[in-house]
């Protein structure tokens, strides 16, 4: 029995409403966003708290990201460097190869 009023899923990879959803259109989790941006999960949470990164709140506390929103955000931090090869700078952190870097004492 197949009632007409119930949603049909006739396409592979499609949603319950019948419209296919490409994997790149699905929202990313905090962990996925951290991997995509090349930073730690804690850094992503900090950016969300400080409202520095575009994000979505789903069902109250769940945080999700659209890859299309993260692409320009990630591109803002890619800068060519003369003394470091292929580095990505995320302000306000200084890398060891930059002038002004001071190594903190380990406890």
C-alpha positions as CSV (number, residue, x, y, z in Angstrom):
1,X,0.0,0.0,0.0
2,X,1.4,3.4,-1.1
3,X,-0.7,6.3,-0.1
4,X,-0.3,9.5,-2.2
5,X,-0.2,11.8,0.8
6,X,2.9,10.3,2.3
7,X,6.4,11.6,1.1
8,X,8.1,9.4,-1.5
9,X,11.8,8.8,-1.8
10,X,12.4,7.6,-5.3
11,X,15.8,9.0,-5.9
12,X,19.0,7.5,-4.4
13,X,20.5,9.9,-1.9
14,X,17.3,12.0,-1.8
15,X,15.5,13.4,1.2
16,X,12.1,12.3,2.4
17,X,10.5,15.0,0.4
18,X,11.9,13.7,-2.8
19,X,14.4,16.5,-3.6
20,X,18.0,15.2,-3.7
21,X,20.5,16.8,-1.3
22,X,24.1,16.9,-2.3
23,X,26.6,16.0,0.5
24,X,28.4,19.4,0.1
25,X,25.1,21.2,0.9
26,X,24.6,19.4,4.2
27,X,25.6,21.5,7.3
28,X,29.0,20.7,8.9
29,X,29.4,19.8,12.5
30,X,31.9,21.7,14.7
31,X,34.4,18.8,14.3
32,X,34.0,18.8,10.5
33,X,34.4,22.6,10.3
34,X,37.6,22.4,12.4
35,X,39.0,19.8,10.1
36,X,38.0,21.9,7.0
37,X,39.6,25.0,8.5
38,X,42.7,23.2,9.9
39,X,42.2,24.3,13.5
40,X,41.2,22.7,16.7
41,X,37.6,22.1,17.8
42,X,38.2,24.5,20.8
43,X,39.2,27.3,18.3
44,X,36.0,26.8,16.4
45,X,34.0,27.1,19.6
46,X,35.9,30.2,20.6
47,X,35.2,31.8,17.2
48,X,31.5,31.0,17.5
49,X,31.4,32.5,21.0
50,X,33.1,35.7,19.7
51,X,30.9,35.7,16.6
52,X,33.9,35.7,14.3
53,X,32.7,32.7,12.1
54,X,29.4,32.3,10.3
55,X,27.4,29.6,11.9
56,X,23.9,28.2,12.5
57,X,22.2,27.2,15.7
58,X,20.0,24.1,15.3
59,X,17.6,23.1,18.0
60,X,19.0,25.5,20.5
61,X,22.6,24.5,21.3
62,X,23.7,22.5,18.3
63,X,26.1,24.4,16.1
64,X,26.3,23.8,12.3
65,X,28.2,25.5,9.5
66,X,27.5,25.8,5.8
67,X,30.6,25.0,3.7
68,X,29.6,27.8,1.3
69,X,29.9,30.2,4.3
70,X,33.2,28.8,5.5
71,X,35.0,29.0,2.1
72,X,35.3,32.9,2.1
73,X,36.1,32.8,5.8
74,X,38.9,30.3,5.2
75,X,40.2,32.4,2.3
76,X,40.6,35.5,4.5
77,X,43.4,33.8,6.4
78,X,45.5,32.4,3.6
79,X,48.5,34.8,3.1
80,X,51.7,34.2,1.2
81,X,54.7,34.2,3.5
82,X,58.4,34.8,2.6
83,X,59.9,33.0,5.6
84,X,57.4,30.2,6.1
85,X,56.2,27.9,3.4
86,X,52.4,27.4,3.0
87,X,51.5,28.8,6.4
88,X,47.9,29.8,7.3
89,X,47.7,32.6,9.8
90,X,44.8,32.8,12.2
91,X,45.0,36.1,14.1
92,X,45.9,36.9,16.9
93,X,48.2,33.8,17.1
94,X,51.8,34.3,16.1
95,X,53.7,31.4,14.6
96,X,57.3,30.5,15.7
97,X,58.7,31.8,12.4
98,X,57.2,35.3,12.8
99,X,59.0,38.2,14.5
100,X,57.5,38.9,17.9
101,X,56.9,35.3,18.8
102,X,57.7,34.5,22.4
103,X,57.7,30.9,23.5
104,X,55.7,30.4,26.7
105,X,57.2,28.4,29.6
106,X,55.9,24.9,30.0
107,X,54.5,24.0,33.4
